[in-house]
């Protein structure tokens, strides 16, 4: 009985499961409901577990945001899912969903949320937000926005028609709102906040006087900037508002190296500090002039000059220089707060030259992270080979360097035009960022690449024709010392292979018969009154000649076997020497070094 009574008391005293969970416990419980497909039960627990005061935005917190957004999309609450994703992206700048785990709809919503956050203003040194989490969540519950009280009479306009004074609150539906805070004699500030269901969002501001100065700091290698002990952020820092007076400025670099200076800021003064260890040059006059302005802290003027030299109507310059200029312009744009535009410039830099990688001392960690993300999302490829090299076909191979933006499977195709246009696949390999493919110059059957003009095309599979690059090759065989072929066998070296046989009775009879016939024909046509002879002497000469010629020509030919064998041996020996020289020359030509010249454009 006593046991049952105790159990009854415990059950009555225990709070409901959703209310009993706090902080990370609620997040773990919500994850369990999510995995069991209990989406309605998972929403309140996941939302409760995302309280920033319960812990840092670690991996468990990020997974909770992913799962909450997924649940809301499944429940057809896309607008609320977008609000939570924007809130997470604003709270944790490095937040991104795992595209291999979450559904494509959540990936697209997270990308849209990141773009929205990057395009909305927020000066964290003037305005700050805090969140008061409720004990329970309901999707239909409105949120609360409160303007923190201040020592000056501040007012805030929220959205288009909502106004608050310091210390006042207002209930608003969940969503994103523009907040403009102002006070007489002070610079107004504008920020965007996300109102979450049941959450009280506290907006606190520390407005700067209208006479505030502006601080610009450029450093290479990059560092962390502190003003009066307060961390401002990574360099470069552009258009940072600062109150007039004396300030202690510190540039802190890893590992532990610091540079300190004192600045005196007058009213509305622009202060520019430059800690540049080495000047950045490219050899292109317009680009180098813009870089010099940026290194001097003249951010706006340097950015304007870079924008001018990068316009299409300006003369073309090497792709590597263009990529460096775009990356430097992205750094400046990032420091001015236009992060979405900076990512677009980084994408252009990758497309201009996928081989370009910013040096480690040029981009601060935030910009390096953005560069890596943009690179993995940008379809781009470039291939290159040694500009002018000499290789031995059967021993060496032609190295082809490959650089891609988005990782993928790369195909290298050899374009041929003779005897008919066609493409031949050279190799297929996966490339994550940069790789080298070695193309053999000889085949297994011993044949080698013939001299001529070729084109090698590299393309990333399933990325379209936009992700392809062409490399033109000119192949020449170097000079080879080949052996000369021997001259033909002189005719005097050959022995006669036939001889005439003796005269037969039949041959004599045919010769005499033909001679007599010629004599009779001559006598028949003779006119004795004119020639004075019955048979002219010429007729006798002609007949005798015919008879003798017939006998001579009618003699049969007899082969001489020993002379024939002798002549055949001479010819065979000459052909063996000829074939030997031909084989030796072909071998020399096959292994002769090839000179290969490569250009990026055909």
C-alpha positions in Angstrom: 0.0 0.0 0.0 2.8 2.4 1.0 4.6 1.6 -2.3 1.5 2.3 -4.4 0.9 5.6 -2.5 4.4 6.7 -3.1 4.2 5.9 -6.8 0.9 7.8 -7.1 2.5 10.9 -5.5 5.5 10.7 -7.9 3.2 10.4 -10.9 1.1 13.4 -9.8 4.2 15.5 -9.1 6.0 14.6 -12.4 5.5 17.2 -15.1 4.3 16.3 -18.6 7.1 14.8 -20.8 7.3 17.8 -23.1 7.6 20.2 -20.1 10.1 18.1 -18.1 12.7 18.2 -20.8 15.1 21.2 -20.7 17.9 22.3 -23.0 19.9 19.5 -24.7 17.6 16.9 -23.1 14.7 18.3 -25.1 16.8 18.3 -28.2 17.7 14.6 -27.7 14.0 13.8 -27.0 12.9 15.7 -30.1 15.5 13.8 -32.2 14.0 10.5 -30.9 10.5 11.6 -31.9 11.8 12.7 -35.3 13.4 9.4 -35.9 10.1 7.7 -35.0 8.3 9.9 -37.5 6.3 11.5 -34.7 6.6 14.9 -36.4 3.9 16.7 -34.3 5.6 15.7 -31.1 9.1 16.5 -32.4 8.3 20.1 -33.2 7.9 21.4 -29.7 10.8 19.4 -28.3 13.3 20.3 -31.1 12.3 24.0 -30.8 12.7 24.0 -27.1 16.2 22.3 -27.4 17.5 25.1 -29.6 17.6 27.7 -26.8 21.0 29.5 -27.3 21.4 29.7 -23.5 21.4 25.9 -23.2 24.7 25.5 -25.0 26.8 26.5 -28.0 25.7 26.0 -31.6 27.5 22.6 -31.8 26.9 19.7 -34.2 23.9 18.5 -32.1 22.4 22.0 -32.2 22.8 22.2 -36.0 21.2 18.7 -36.5 18.3 19.9 -34.4 17.8 22.9 -36.7 18.0 20.6 -39.8 15.4 18.2 -38.3 13.1 21.0 -37.2 13.1 22.5 -40.7 12.5 19.1 -42.2 9.5 18.5 -39.9 8.0 21.9 -40.7 8.4 21.3 -44.4 6.7 18.0 -44.1 3.9 19.6 -42.1 3.6 22.2 -44.9 4.8 25.1 -42.7 7.4 26.3 -45.2 7.3 29.9 -44.1 8.0 29.0 -40.4 10.8 26.6 -41.6 12.4 29.5 -43.5 12.2 31.7 -40.4 14.0 29.1 -38.2 16.7 28.6 -40.9 17.3 32.4 -41.1 17.5 32.6 -37.4 20.1 29.8 -37.3 22.1 31.3 -40.1 22.2 34.7 -38.4 23.0 33.2 -35.0 25.8 30.9 -36.3 27.5 32.3 -39.4 29.1 28.9 -40.2 25.8 27.1 -40.1 25.0 25.0 -43.1 22.8 21.9 -43.6 24.3 18.5 -44.6 23.2 18.1 -48.2 23.9 14.4 -48.0 21.4 13.8 -45.1 18.5 16.3 -45.4 16.0 16.3 -48.2 16.6 18.6 -51.2 13.7 20.9 -50.1 15.5 21.7 -46.9 18.8 22.2 -48.7 17.1 24.7 -51.0 15.4 26.5 -48.1 18.7 26.7 -46.2 20.5 28.2 -49.2 17.7 30.8 -49.6 17.9 31.6 -45.9 21.7 32.1 -46.1 21.3 34.4 -49.1 18.6 36.4 -47.2 20.7 36.8 -44.1 23.7 37.9 -46.2 21.6 40.5 -48.0 20.1 42.1 -44.8 22.0 44.6 -42.6 23.2 44.0 -39.1 25.8 46.1 -37.2 26.7 43.8 -34.3 28.7 46.6 -32.6 25.7 48.9 -32.4 22.8 46.4 -32.2 22.6 43.1 -30.4 19.8 40.6 -29.9 19.0 38.2 -27.0 16.3 35.6 -26.8 14.1 34.5 -23.9 12.9 31.0 -24.5 9.4 29.8 -23.5 8.7 26.6 -21.5 6.6 25.2 -24.3 6.2 25.8 -28.0 3.2 26.1 -30.3 3.6 26.9 -34.0 0.6 29.2 -34.0 1.8 31.3 -31.0 3.0 34.8 -31.9 6.4 35.9 -30.9 7.4 39.0 -28.9 9.9 41.8 -29.7 11.1 44.1 -27.0 13.3 47.2 -27.4 15.7 47.3 -24.5 15.7 50.4 -22.4 18.6 52.9 -23.0 19.9 56.1 -21.4 18.8 58.1 -24.4 15.3 58.4 -25.8 15.4 55.8 -28.5 12.6 54.7 -30.8 12.4 51.7 -33.2 10.3 51.2 -36.3 9.5 47.6 -36.9 8.3 46.6 -40.3 6.2 49.3 -42.0 3.9 50.5 -39.2 5.0 49.2 -35.8 6.8 51.6 -33.4 8.4 51.0 -30.0 10.0 53.1 -27.4 12.8 51.9 -25.2 11.5 49.2 -22.8 8.3 48.5 -24.8 7.2 45.1 -26.3 5.0 44.1 -29.1 3.5 40.7 -30.1 4.1 39.8 -33.8 3.5 36.8 -36.0 6.6 34.7 -36.6 8.8 35.9 -39.5 11.6 38.3 -40.4 11.3 42.0 -39.6 13.4 45.1 -40.4 14.1 47.2 -37.3 15.3 50.8 -37.6 16.4 52.4 -34.3 17.1 56.1 -34.0 17.5 58.9 -31.4 18.1 62.7 -31.7 21.8 63.5 -32.2 22.8 59.9 -33.0 23.3 57.8 -36.1 20.4 55.5 -36.8 21.0 51.8 -37.2 19.1 49.2 -39.1 19.0 45.4 -38.5 16.8 42.5 -39.4 15.6 40.1 -36.7 13.6 36.8 -36.8 10.6 36.6 -34.5 10.1 32.9 -33.4 6.8 31.4 -32.0 6.6 32.1 -28.3 10.2 33.5 -28.1 10.8 37.0 -26.8 13.5 38.7 -28.9 15.2 41.5 -27.1 16.8 44.2 -29.3 19.5 46.3 -27.6 21.3 49.2 -29.3 24.2 51.4 -28.5 23.8 54.2 -31.0 26.9 56.2 -32.0 26.9 60.0 -32.1 26.5 61.8 -35.4 30.1 63.0 -35.1 31.5 59.4 -35.1 34.6 58.7 -37.1 35.2 55.8 -39.6 38.0 53.3 -39.2 39.6 51.3 -42.0 42.2 48.6 -41.3 44.1 46.5 -43.9 46.5 43.8 -42.9 48.4 41.1 -44.8 48.8 38.5 -43.4 45.3 38.8 -41.9 44.8 39.3 -38.2 42.2 39.9 -35.5 41.4 43.5 -34.8 40.7 44.7 -31.3 39.8 48.3 -30.4 40.0 49.2 -26.7 40.1 45.5 -25.9 36.9 44.8 -27.8 37.1 42.2 -30.6 36.0 43.9 -33.9 36.7 40.9 -36.2 39.1 39.6 -38.8 40.8 42.0 -41.2 40.1 43.6 -43.5 37.8 46.0 -41.6 36.1 48.7 -43.6 33.8 51.6 -42.5 33.7 50.7 -38.9 32.1 53.5 -36.9 34.1 54.7 -33.9 33.5 57.5 -31.3 35.8 60.5 -31.4 38.7 60.4 -29.0 41.7 58.2 -28.2 41.6 54.5 -28.8 44.0 51.6 -28.4 44.1 49.4 -31.5 45.7 46.0 -31.5 46.3 43.6 -34.4 46.7 40.1 -33.2 48.1 37.4 -35.4 48.8 33.7 -34.8 50.7 32.5 -33.0 50.5 35.3 -30.5 52.2 38.1 -32.5 50.6 41.4 -31.8 50.9 45.0 -33.1 49.7 47.8 -30.9 49.1 51.5 -31.8 47.1 54.4 -30.4 44.9 56.5 -32.7 43.2 59.8 -32.1 39.9 60.1 -33.9 38.5 63.5 -34.6 34.8 64.2 -35.3 33.7 62.6 -38.6 37.3 61.7 -39.4 38.3 58.7 -41.6 41.2 56.8 -40.1 43.1 54.3 -42.3 45.6 51.8 -40.9 47.7 49.5 -43.1 49.8 46.6 -41.9 50.8 45.1 -45.2 54.0 43.0 -45.0 54.4 42.9 -48.8 52.8 44.6 -51.8 50.6 42.4 -54.0 51.6 42.8 -57.7 50.6 41.1 -60.9 52.5 42.8 -63.6 49.2 44.4 -65.0 49.4 48.1 -64.5 45.7 48.8 -63.9 45.3 45.9 -61.4 48.5 46.8 -59.6 47.4 50.4 -59.2 44.1 49.2 -57.7 46.0 46.8 -55.3 48.2 49.7 -54.1 45.1 51.7 -53.2 43.6 48.8 -51.3 46.9 48.1 -49.5 46.9 51.8 -48.4 43.4 51.4 -46.9 41.6 53.3 -49.6 38.9 50.6 -49.9 36.3 52.4 -51.9 38.7 53.9 -54.4 40.6 50.6 -54.8 37.3 48.7 -55.3 36.2 51.2 -57.9 39.4 50.9 -59.8 39.3 47.0 -59.7 35.7 47.1 -61.0 36.8 49.3 -63.9 39.6 47.0 -65.0 37.4 44.0 -64.8 34.7 45.3 -67.1 34.3 43.5 -70.4 35.4 46.5 -72.6 38.9 46.6 -70.9 41.8 44.7 -72.6 42.0 41.0 -71.7 44.7 39.9 -69.3 45.8 36.4 -68.1 43.1 34.2 -66.4 45.3 33.9 -63.3 45.5 37.7 -62.9 41.8 38.1 -63.4 41.1 35.4 -60.7 43.5 37.3 -58.3 41.7 40.6 -59.0 38.3 39.1 -58.5 39.4 37.4 -55.2 40.8 40.7 -53.9 37.6 42.5 -54.9 35.6 39.8 -53.1 37.7 40.4 -49.9 36.9 44.1 -50.0 33.2 43.5 -50.7 33.1 41.0 -47.8 34.7 43.7 -45.4 31.9 46.1 -46.5 29.3 43.6 -45.4 28.0 42.6 -48.8 28.7 38.9 -48.3 26.3 37.6 -51.0 28.1 39.8 -53.6 31.4 38.7 -52.3 30.4 35.0 -52.9 29.4 35.9 -56.4 32.8 37.4 -57.0 34.5 34.3 -55.6 32.4 32.2 -58.0 33.7 34.4 -60.9 37.3 34.0 -59.8 36.9 30.2 -59.7 35.3 30.2 -63.2 38.1 32.4 -64.5 40.9 30.1 -63.3 40.1 27.0 -61.3 43.8 26.6 -60.7 43.9 29.7 -58.6 44.0 29.2 -54.9 44.2 32.3 -52.7 47.3 32.3 -50.4 46.7 31.5 -46.8 47.6 34.9 -45.6 45.3 36.7 -48.0 41.8 35.6 -46.9 40.7 35.5 -43.3 39.1 32.3 -41.9 35.6 33.4 -42.6 36.4 34.2 -46.2 38.4 31.0 -46.6 35.4 29.0 -45.4 33.1 30.9 -47.9 35.7 30.3 -50.7 35.7 26.5 -50.0 31.9 26.4 -50.0 31.6 28.4 -53.2 34.2 26.3 -54.9 32.5 23.1 -54.2 29.2 24.5 -55.6 30.7 26.1 -58.8 30.9 23.9 -62.0 34.2 24.8 -63.6 37.2 23.0 -65.1 40.6 23.9 -66.5 43.3 21.7 -67.9 46.9 22.6 -68.7 50.1 20.9 -69.8 53.8 22.0 -70.0 54.0 24.8 -72.5 57.0 23.4 -74.4 58.5 20.0 -73.5 60.4 17.1 -75.1 59.3 13.6 -74.1 60.5 10.1 -75.1 57.3 8.2 -76.3 57.9 4.7 -74.9 59.4 5.9 -71.6 57.6 9.2 -70.7 54.0 10.3 -70.5 52.5 13.7 -70.9 51.3 15.2 -67.6 47.9 17.0 -67.8 47.0 19.1 -64.8 43.3 19.2 -64.0 41.5 21.7 -61.7 37.8 21.6 -61.0 35.4 23.7 -58.9 32.7 21.2 -58.0 34.2 17.7 -57.5 33.2 15.2 -60.1 34.3 12.6 -62.6 36.5 14.1 -65.3 36.9 12.7 -68.8 39.8 13.6 -71.1 39.0 13.3 -74.8 41.6 13.4 -77.6 40.1 15.2 -80.6 41.3 13.9 -84.0 40.6 15.3 -87.4 42.4 12.8 -89.7 41.3 10.6 -91.4 37.9 11.7 -90.0 36.8 13.9 -87.1 36.2 11.9 -83.9 36.9 11.9 -80.2 38.9 9.2 -78.4 38.6 8.8 -74.6 42.1 9.1 -73.1 41.2 8.6 -69.4 38.5 9.0 -66.8 39.3 9.9 -63.2 37.6 11.5 -60.2 38.9 14.9 -59.3 38.1 16.6 -55.9 40.0 19.8 -56.5 43.3 19.4 -58.4 44.7 16.3 -60.0 47.3 15.1 -62.6 46.6 12.7 -65.4 49.5 11.1 -67.2 48.8 10.4 -70.9 51.0 7.7 -72.5 52.5 8.6 -75.8 52.7 5.0 -77.0 50.3 2.1 -77.4 50.7 -1.5 -76.3 51.4 -2.6 -79.9 54.4 -0.3 -80.1 52.9 2.5 -82.1 53.5 6.0 -80.9 51.7 9.4 -81.2 52.3 10.6 -84.7 53.4 14.2 -85.4 50.5 16.6 -86.0 48.0 18.9 -84.3 45.7 17.6 -81.6 43.2 18.9 -79.1 42.5 17.5 -75.6 39.1 18.3 -74.1 38.4 18.0 -70.4 34.9 17.9 -69.2 33.2 17.1 -65.9 30.6 14.4 -66.3 27.0 15.5 -65.8 27.9 19.2 -65.6 27.0 20.3 -69.1 29.2 21.9 -71.8 29.8 24.9 -69.6 32.2 22.6 -67.5 34.7 21.9 -70.2 38.1 23.2 -71.3 40.2 22.7 -74.4 44.0 22.3 -74.7 45.7 22.5 -78.1 48.7 20.3 -78.7 51.3 20.6 -81.5 53.5 17.4 -81.8 56.8 17.5 -83.6 59.4 14.8 -83.9 62.9 15.9 -83.1 65.7 15.3 -85.6 66.9 11.7 -85.9 70.2 10.5 -87.3 68.9 7.7 -89.6 71.1 5.4 -91.8 71.1 6.0 -95.5 69.8 3.3 -97.8 72.4 1.5 -100.1 72.5 2.4 -103.8 71.1 0.0 -106.4 73.3 -3.0 -107.6 75.2 -1.8 -110.7 74.3 -3.7 -113.8 77.9 -4.7 -114.5 77.8 -6.9 -111.4 75.2 -9.2 -112.9 76.1 -12.2 -115.0 74.2 -13.0 -118.2 71.4 -15.4 -117.4 70.8 -16.7 -121.1 72.7 -17.5 -124.2 71.8 -18.3 -127.9 71.7 -22.0 -129.0 73.2 -23.4 -132.4 71.5 -22.9 -135.9 69.1 -25.7 -136.8 68.3 -26.9 -140.4 64.8 -25.6 -140.1 66.0 -22.1 -139.2 68.3 -22.1 -142.2 65.5 -23.2 -144.5 63.2 -20.5 -143.2 65.9 -17.9 -143.6 66.7 -18.9 -147.2 63.0 -19.0 -148.1 62.3 -15.5 -146.8 65.5 -14.2 -148.6 64.4 -15.8 -151.9 60.9 -14.4 -151.5 62.3 -10.9 -151.0 64.6 -11.3 -154.0 61.7 -12.4 -156.3 59.5 -9.5 -155.2 62.4 -7.1 -155.9 62.9 -8.6 -159.4 59.2 -8.5 -160.2 59.0 -4.8 -159.6 62.3 -4.0 -161.4 62.2 -2.2 -164.8 65.1 -3.5 -166.8 64.9 -0.7 -169.3 65.5 1.8 -166.6 68.0 0.0 -164.4 69.8 -1.9 -167.2 69.7 -5.1 -165.2 67.3 -8.0 -165.1 68.0 -8.5 -161.4 69.4 -5.4 -159.7 72.3 -5.7 -157.2 70.2 -4.1 -154.4 67.7 -7.0 -154.7 70.4 -9.5 -154.1 71.6 -7.4 -151.1 68.1 -7.1 -149.6 67.3 -10.8 -150.0 70.6 -11.9 -148.5 70.2 -9.6 -145.5 66.7 -10.9 -144.9 67.9 -14.5 -145.0 70.9 -13.8 -142.7 68.7 -11.8 -140.2 66.0 -14.5 -140.1 68.6 -17.1 -139.3 70.1 -14.9 -136.6 66.8 -14.0 -135.0 65.3 -17.4 -135.1 68.0 -18.9 -132.9 66.5 -20.1 -129.5 67.5 -18.7 -126.0 68.9 -21.1 -123.4 69.0 -20.1 -119.6 72.3 -20.3 -117.7 71.2 -21.8 -114.2 74.5 -21.0 -112.4 74.4 -17.3 -113.5 70.7 -17.0 -112.5 71.5 -18.3 -109.0 74.4 -16.0 -108.7 72.3 -12.9 -109.6 69.4 -14.0 -107.3 71.9 -14.2 -104.4 73.1 -10.6 -105.1 69.5 -9.3 -105.1 68.6 -11.2 -101.9 71.6 -9.8 -100.1 70.8 -6.3 -101.2 67.1 -6.6 -100.0 68.2 -8.0 -96.6 70.5 -5.0 -96.1 67.7 -2.7 -97.2 65.1 -4.2 -94.8 67.7 -4.1 -92.0 68.3 -0.4 -92.5 64.5 0.2 -92.7 63.9 -1.6 -89.4 66.7 0.3 -87.7 65.4 3.6 -89.0 61.8 2.8 -88.0 63.1 1.9 -84.5 65.0 5.2 -84.2 62.0 7.2 -85.4 59.7 5.3 -82.9 61.8 6.1 -79.9 62.8 9.5 -81.1 61.9 12.3 -78.6 58.7 14.3 -79.4 58.5 18.0 -78.9 55.1 19.0 -77.6 53.8 22.5 -77.4 50.6 23.2 -75.5 48.2 26.2 -75.5 45.0 26.8 -73.7 43.0 27.9 -76.7 42.9 26.1 -80.1 
